[in-house]
Amino acid sequence: MGLADNDCIPCRGGVAPVPPAEVAMLLHELEAGWQCNGAGHLERTYRFGDFSAAMAFANRVAAIAEGQGHHPDLAIAWGQCRVEIWTHKIAGLTPSDFFFAAKADRAYPEPASS
């Protein structure tokens, strides 16, 4: 069972964020490209061949977000979609943030083979 197989659990607050050592360990379980940014949020930029493909991916991630009740920030530009995830109630990361990141990875199309 991988991270993406877990459902996001709504955070009611009052819990400590995932400690830095565990964040580092969980980052290694995600696909390449994820990082913890300066704000302590998970972030990855996915690349595409055009704007339409980036928008289609953002819509797939939005559908996952609605189903999981866990909503990332999405920034779409030509050929890219940046996904930023954190748990607002605790201003930090919970295991569910990593579950959602893995779900976004599953929604990312495999690059076309040359």
C-alpha positions as CSV (number, residue, x, y, z in Angstrom):
1,M,0.0,0.0,0.0
2,G,1.4,3.4,-1.0
3,L,0.8,6.9,0.2
4,A,-1.8,7.5,-2.5
5,D,-3.9,4.6,-1.3
6,N,-4.7,6.5,1.9
7,D,-7.6,8.8,2.3
8,C,-7.0,12.3,3.5
9,I,-8.2,12.8,7.1
10,P,-9.8,16.2,7.9
11,C,-7.7,18.1,10.5
12,R,-9.7,19.6,13.3
13,G,-6.6,21.5,14.6
14,G,-4.9,20.9,17.9
15,V,-2.3,18.5,16.5
16,A,1.4,19.1,16.0
17,P,2.7,19.3,12.5
18,V,4.8,16.3,11.2
19,P,8.3,16.7,12.7
20,P,11.1,17.6,10.2
21,A,12.8,14.2,10.3
22,E,9.5,12.5,9.4
23,V,8.9,15.2,6.6
24,A,12.3,14.2,5.1
25,M,11.3,10.5,5.3
26,L,7.9,11.0,3.7
27,L,9.4,13.2,0.9
28,H,11.4,10.2,-0.1
29,E,8.2,8.2,-0.6
30,L,6.9,10.7,-3.1
31,E,7.8,11.0,-6.8
32,A,10.8,13.1,-7.6
33,G,10.2,16.9,-7.8
34,W,8.5,17.4,-4.4
35,Q,10.2,19.7,-2.0
36,C,9.4,21.5,1.3
37,N,9.4,25.2,0.4
38,G,10.4,28.2,2.6
39,A,6.9,28.3,4.1
40,G,7.1,24.7,5.2
41,H,4.6,23.6,2.5
42,L,4.9,20.7,0.0
43,E,5.4,22.0,-3.5
44,R,5.9,20.5,-6.9
45,T,5.8,21.9,-10.4
46,Y,4.5,19.5,-13.1
47,R,5.5,20.2,-16.7
48,F,3.4,19.9,-19.8
49,G,3.7,20.5,-23.6
50,D,1.1,23.2,-23.6
51,F,-1.4,25.3,-21.6
52,S,-4.3,22.9,-22.3
53,A,-2.6,19.9,-20.8
54,A,-1.6,21.9,-17.7
55,M,-5.2,23.0,-17.3
56,A,-6.5,19.5,-17.7
57,F,-4.1,18.2,-15.0
58,A,-5.2,21.1,-12.7
59,N,-8.9,20.0,-13.2
60,R,-8.0,16.4,-12.3
61,V,-6.2,17.6,-9.2
62,A,-9.3,19.7,-8.3
63,A,-11.6,16.7,-8.6
64,I,-9.3,14.7,-6.3
65,A,-9.3,17.7,-3.9
66,E,-13.1,17.8,-3.8
67,G,-13.3,14.1,-3.2
68,Q,-10.7,14.2,-0.4
69,G,-11.9,17.4,1.2
70,H,-8.2,18.6,1.0
71,H,-7.6,21.6,-1.1
72,P,-4.1,22.6,-2.4
73,D,-3.1,25.9,-4.0
74,L,-2.8,25.5,-7.8
75,A,-0.9,27.9,-10.1
76,I,-1.3,27.3,-13.8
77,A,0.8,28.8,-16.5
78,W,1.8,27.8,-20.1
79,G,3.2,24.3,-19.8
80,Q,3.1,24.0,-16.1
81,C,1.0,23.5,-13.0
82,R,2.4,24.2,-9.5
83,V,0.8,22.3,-6.7
84,E,1.3,23.6,-3.1
85,I,-0.1,21.6,-0.2
86,W,-0.3,22.2,3.6
87,T,-2.8,21.9,6.3
88,H,-4.2,25.4,7.0
89,K,-5.6,24.6,10.5
90,I,-2.2,23.9,11.9
91,A,-0.1,26.0,9.4
92,G,2.0,22.9,8.8
93,L,2.1,19.4,7.3
94,T,0.1,16.4,8.3
95,P,0.4,12.9,6.9
96,S,-2.7,13.7,4.7
97,D,-0.7,16.4,2.9
98,F,1.7,13.6,1.7
99,F,-1.3,11.3,0.8
100,F,-2.6,14.2,-1.4
101,A,0.8,14.8,-3.0
102,A,0.9,11.1,-3.9
103,K,-2.6,11.3,-5.4
104,A,-1.5,14.3,-7.5
105,D,1.4,12.2,-8.8
106,R,-1.0,9.5,-9.8
107,A,-3.0,12.0,-11.8
108,Y,0.1,13.2,-13.7
109,P,0.3,11.6,-17.2
110,E,3.4,9.6,-18.0
111,P,5.7,11.5,-20.4
112,A,5.4,10.4,-24.0
113,S,8.2,8.0,-25.0
114,S,10.4,9.2,-27.8
